[in-house]
Amino acid sequence: MTITELKKKFIEKYGEGEFQGYFAPGRVNLIGEHTDYNGGFVFPCALSFGAYLLIRKMGRKSVRFASLNLPFEAEVSVDELDRKVGREWVNYPIGVFAQFLKKGIRFEQGADILIYGDVPNGAGLSSSAALEMVTAVAVNETWNAGIDRIELIKMSQKAEHEFAGVMCGIMDQFVSGMGKAEHAVFLNCDTLDYDLVPVKLDGVKIVISNTNSPHKLDSGMYNQRVRECHAAVEAISKYKPIKALVEVSVEEFRELENKIEDEAARKRARHVITEIARTEQAVKELQAGNLVNFGILMNGSHDSLRDDYEVTGLELDTMVNEARKIDGVIGSRMTGGGFGGCTVSLVKEEAIETFIDRVGKNYEAVTGLKPAFYVAEIGDGAKRLF
């Protein structure tokens, strides 16, 4: 949907008058999965699609929320912008408003808000983080709150924790807020130090494959993995004082892994610690132009997520297995939280048509699901559009 069409929809919904528009992108993570809430490194990039928010400040003391994607609408008093509304989508933007209230910012005036997202829901491309970030940036500017971008990112993460119940790391909100076109973000999730790394893929494209098996992070499996990582930290701390798995090297883990009695916690820690090392190496390979080595590390990442972190499943594994059979595929792995969602593959341009045809047919034959494919364009982080 074009900006002109979005403006028309807003006027149809709320009437004539001045209003502003904002955008925040979804993301795809090239490598570094389930490392962010363990203080490790991630390497995502912002996408060209995401969440749009059109807003007009109003004199009344309520905020009206509507979406072009979902039928539910709500009108919430400015005094109640810290309360959940059932299990509805409006909890994502309301959760962000609640963070502003916690900082002592009061909304004397309400607003009309219209949301539109072109990130496929449930694809694992961070539609929720895009919605949170676009709300944070829009609210910050509309009410002249003067909060810096990093703090807005942290507030959006807290909104996910408190209003969606997903104890996510900060990667999704960070790249949605700080991404840059044609760059990936190499982020230290412990310190929030980051580098924007140029993504130079001569003759190669990033292809996202949607399994159309929606992931559900709020199902409890994601939070279970967080708890298992905490259990591993506790077990290791008896022998090496640590606060997060990022503090353990691969070599140290090999000496300590048998000290973790719980098998699940041991496997989760093995994935996280080796994935952090893979991510650091992958960035070096990309910077050196060694795409073949980058692809090998992507493959290793998926295999670890399958065997040690156990967040893949039939659909993601089938998609990756079929991708790796295609000549011209440099690497392929699941991306996002897992339990459904998408894979990301590096594919030579001349192989993309074959990739989409064969992988699509073979995947559908195995799973009974019809997939979707997107050739990704790396876009900018959250911004005002007009």
C-alpha positions in Angstrom: 0.0 0.0 0.0 1.4 3.4 -1.0 1.7 6.4 1.4 -1.0 8.2 -0.7 -3.3 5.3 -0.1 -2.5 5.2 3.6 -3.3 8.9 3.9 -6.6 8.3 2.1 -7.5 5.5 4.5 -6.7 7.7 7.5 -9.0 10.5 6.2 -11.8 8.0 5.5 -11.5 6.8 9.1 -10.9 10.0 11.0 -11.7 12.9 8.8 -9.8 15.8 7.2 -7.1 17.7 9.1 -3.3 17.6 9.6 -1.7 14.3 10.7 1.8 12.7 10.6 3.1 9.4 9.3 5.9 7.1 10.7 7.5 3.8 9.7 9.6 1.2 11.5 11.0 -1.9 9.8 10.8 -5.6 10.4 14.1 -7.4 10.5 15.9 -10.6 9.3 18.7 -11.9 11.4 21.6 -13.2 9.3 23.2 -15.1 12.1 23.2 -15.0 15.9 20.0 -16.6 17.1 18.8 -16.8 20.8 22.1 -15.1 21.8 20.6 -11.6 22.5 19.0 -12.4 25.9 22.2 -14.2 26.8 24.3 -11.0 26.4 25.8 -12.2 23.1 26.3 -10.9 19.6 23.7 -10.7 16.8 23.9 -9.7 13.2 20.5 -8.6 11.8 19.5 -6.1 9.2 16.3 -4.0 8.8 14.0 -4.8 6.0 12.2 -2.5 3.5 8.8 -3.6 4.9 7.5 -3.0 8.4 4.8 -1.1 10.4 3.3 2.3 9.5 1.6 4.5 12.0 -0.5 7.6 11.1 -1.3 9.9 14.0 -3.3 13.0 14.7 -3.3 14.7 18.2 -6.8 15.4 19.4 -8.3 17.7 22.0 -10.2 14.9 23.8 -8.7 12.8 26.5 -8.6 9.4 24.8 -6.6 7.6 22.1 -8.3 5.7 19.3 -6.5 2.7 17.8 -7.4 1.1 14.5 -5.6 -1.2 12.1 -5.9 -1.9 8.4 -4.8 -5.5 9.1 -7.0 -6.5 12.0 -10.7 -5.7 12.7 -10.4 -5.0 16.4 -10.5 -1.3 17.4 -10.2 0.4 20.8 -10.6 3.8 22.4 -8.6 4.2 25.6 -8.7 7.0 28.1 -5.3 8.8 28.5 -5.5 7.8 32.1 -5.7 4.1 31.3 -2.8 3.8 28.8 -1.1 1.4 31.2 -3.7 -1.3 31.2 -4.0 -4.3 28.9 -7.0 -4.8 26.6 -7.7 -8.5 26.7 -5.2 -10.3 24.4 -5.7 -7.9 21.5 -3.1 -6.4 19.1 -3.6 -3.0 20.7 -1.5 -4.1 23.7 1.6 -3.6 21.7 1.2 0.2 21.1 -0.6 0.6 24.5 2.4 -1.2 26.1 4.7 1.5 24.6 2.4 4.3 25.9 2.7 2.7 29.3 6.5 3.1 29.2 6.1 6.8 28.6 3.8 7.1 31.6 6.4 5.3 33.8 8.8 8.1 32.9 6.4 10.7 34.2 5.2 11.8 30.8 1.4 12.7 30.9 -0.9 12.8 27.9 -3.1 15.8 28.4 -4.5 15.3 24.9 -5.4 12.1 23.1 -5.0 11.1 19.5 -6.3 9.1 16.5 -4.0 6.4 15.4 -4.1 4.2 12.3 -1.8 1.2 11.9 -0.8 -0.7 8.8 1.8 -3.5 8.6 3.2 -5.2 5.6 5.4 -7.7 7.6 3.7 -11.1 7.4 2.2 -11.8 10.8 3.7 -14.9 12.5 6.6 -15.0 10.0 9.3 -14.4 12.6 10.4 -11.1 11.0 9.6 -9.0 14.0 6.2 -7.5 13.2 5.8 -6.8 17.0 9.0 -5.0 17.4 8.2 -2.9 14.3 4.9 -1.9 15.8 6.5 -1.1 19.1 9.2 1.0 17.6 6.9 2.9 15.2 4.7 3.7 18.2 7.6 4.8 20.4 9.1 7.2 17.7 5.6 8.6 16.9 4.6 9.2 20.5 8.0 10.7 21.3 7.8 13.2 18.5 4.1 14.0 18.7 4.2 14.8 22.4 7.7 16.3 22.3 9.0 13.9 25.0 12.6 14.3 24.0 13.7 10.8 24.7 16.8 9.5 22.8 16.6 6.6 20.3 18.4 4.0 22.5 16.0 4.7 25.4 13.0 4.3 23.0 14.4 0.9 22.0 14.7 -0.2 25.6 11.1 1.0 26.3 9.9 -1.0 23.3 11.6 -4.1 24.6 9.9 -3.5 28.0 6.6 -3.2 26.3 7.1 -6.6 24.8 8.0 -8.1 28.2 5.2 -6.5 30.1 2.3 -6.4 27.7 3.0 -9.4 25.4 4.6 -11.6 28.0 7.6 -12.5 25.8 10.9 -12.1 27.6 12.7 -11.2 24.4 16.2 -9.8 24.0 16.8 -6.4 22.6 17.8 -7.4 19.0 14.5 -6.9 17.3 13.7 -3.5 18.7 17.4 -2.3 18.3 17.7 -3.1 14.6 14.2 -1.7 13.9 15.3 1.5 15.5 18.9 1.7 14.4 19.1 -0.1 11.0 20.6 1.4 7.9 20.0 0.6 4.2 22.6 -1.8 2.8 24.1 -2.5 6.2 23.7 -5.2 8.9 23.9 -4.3 12.6 26.7 -6.1 14.5 25.3 -5.7 18.0 26.8 -6.6 21.4 23.5 -7.2 23.3 25.3 -6.9 26.7 26.8 -3.4 26.2 24.6 -2.2 23.2 27.8 -1.3 21.4 27.3 -1.8 17.7 28.8 -1.4 14.2 27.0 -0.9 10.9 28.6 -3.4 8.6 28.2 -2.9 4.8 26.5 -6.0 3.3 28.2 -6.5 -0.1 26.8 -9.5 -1.8 28.0 -9.2 -5.4 25.7 -11.4 -7.5 24.1 -12.9 -4.4 20.7 -12.0 -2.8 19.2 -12.6 0.6 16.1 -14.7 0.1 13.6 -15.1 3.0 11.4 -18.2 2.8 8.2 -18.1 4.8 7.1 -21.6 6.0 3.6 -20.2 6.5 3.7 -22.2 9.8 3.3 -19.3 12.1 5.5 -19.1 15.1 4.0 -18.2 18.4 6.6 -16.8 20.9 3.9 -16.2 23.5 3.1 -20.0 23.6 5.7 -20.4 26.4 8.4 -22.3 24.5 10.5 -19.2 24.0 10.3 -18.3 27.7 11.1 -21.8 28.6 14.4 -21.5 26.6 15.2 -18.3 28.6 14.7 -20.2 31.8 16.9 -23.1 30.6 19.7 -20.6 29.8 19.3 -19.1 33.3 19.6 -22.7 34.7 22.8 -23.2 32.8 24.3 -19.9 34.1 23.4 -21.1 37.7 25.1 -24.4 37.2 28.3 -22.9 35.6 28.5 -20.2 38.3 29.4 -22.8 40.9 32.7 -23.2 39.1 33.1 -19.9 37.2 31.3 -16.8 38.5 29.2 -15.5 35.6 26.0 -13.5 35.0 25.4 -14.5 31.4 26.5 -17.3 29.0 28.4 -14.7 26.9 31.1 -14.8 29.6 32.0 -18.4 28.7 34.2 -19.2 25.8 33.8 -22.3 23.7 37.0 -23.8 25.2 35.8 -23.1 28.8 32.4 -24.6 28.0 34.0 -27.9 26.8 35.6 -28.1 30.3 32.5 -27.1 32.2 29.6 -28.6 30.2 29.5 -31.9 32.2 29.0 -29.8 35.3 25.5 -28.9 34.0 23.5 -31.8 35.2 20.3 -30.9 33.4 20.6 -32.1 29.8 18.3 -29.5 28.3 20.1 -26.7 30.0 23.5 -28.1 28.9 22.3 -28.3 25.2 20.9 -24.8 25.3 24.2 -23.4 26.7 26.1 -25.3 24.0 24.1 -23.6 21.3 24.4 -20.1 22.7 28.1 -20.2 23.4 29.0 -21.7 20.0 26.5 -19.4 18.2 28.2 -16.3 19.7 31.5 -17.6 18.4 30.0 -18.3 15.0 28.5 -14.8 14.8 31.8 -13.1 15.6 33.5 -15.2 12.9 30.7 -14.7 10.4 31.1 -10.9 10.5 34.8 -11.2 9.9 34.2 -13.4 6.9 31.6 -11.0 5.4 34.0 -8.1 5.9 36.7 -10.1 4.1 34.3 -11.0 1.3 34.4 -14.7 2.1 30.8 -15.5 1.4 31.4 -19.2 1.2 32.7 -19.3 4.7 29.8 -17.1 5.8 27.4 -19.6 4.4 29.1 -22.5 6.2 28.6 -20.6 9.4 24.9 -20.0 8.6 24.5 -23.8 8.1 26.2 -24.5 11.4 23.9 -22.1 13.1 20.8 -23.8 11.9 22.1 -27.3 12.7 22.8 -26.1 16.3 19.4 -24.5 16.6 17.9 -27.9 15.4 20.0 -30.2 17.6 20.9 -28.2 20.7 18.3 -25.5 21.0 15.5 -27.5 19.5 13.5 -24.6 18.1 13.2 -25.7 14.4 10.7 -28.5 13.7 9.5 -30.1 10.5 8.7 -27.0 8.5 11.9 -25.0 9.1 14.1 -28.1 8.8 12.4 -29.1 5.5 12.8 -25.6 4.1 16.5 -25.5 5.0 17.1 -29.1 3.7 15.5 -28.4 0.4 17.3 -25.1 0.0 20.7 -26.7 0.6 20.0 -29.1 -2.4 20.0 -26.2 -4.9 23.2 -25.3 -6.7 23.8 -21.6 -6.0 22.7 -21.7 -2.4 25.6 -20.5 -0.3 24.0 -21.0 3.1 20.6 -21.4 4.7 19.2 -21.3 8.2 16.1 -20.5 10.2 15.8 -16.9 11.4 13.9 -15.4 14.3 12.6 -17.2 17.4 11.8 -20.4 15.7 8.8 -22.8 16.2 7.7 -21.8 12.6 8.3 -18.6 10.8 11.0 -18.1 8.2 14.4 -19.2 6.9 17.1 -16.9 5.4 19.3 -18.1 2.5 22.1 -16.6 0.5 21.4 -17.4 -3.1 23.2 -16.6 -6.3 21.1 -14.4 -8.5 21.0 -16.8 -11.4 19.7 -19.6 -9.1 16.8 -17.6 -7.5 14.1 -18.7 -9.9 15.1 -22.3 -9.6 15.3 -21.9 -5.8 11.8 -20.6 -5.5 10.3 -23.2 -7.9 12.0 -26.3 -6.5 12.1 -25.5 -2.8 8.5 -24.3 -3.0 7.3 -27.5 -4.6 9.4 -29.9 -2.5 8.5 -28.1 0.7 4.8 -28.2 0.0 5.0 -31.9 -0.9 6.5 -32.7 2.5 4.5 -30.4 4.7 1.3 -29.7 2.8 1.9 -26.0 3.3 2.3 -23.4 0.5 5.4 -21.2 1.3 6.1 -17.6 0.3 9.4 -16.2 -0.8 10.8 -12.6 -0.5 14.0 -11.3 -2.1 15.0 -9.0 0.8 16.0 -5.4 0.5 17.9 -4.0 3.4 16.2 -0.7 4.6 16.5 2.0 7.1 15.5 2.1 10.8 12.4 3.8 12.2 11.7 7.3 10.8 9.1 10.0 10.2 7.7 9.8 6.7 5.7 13.1 6.5 
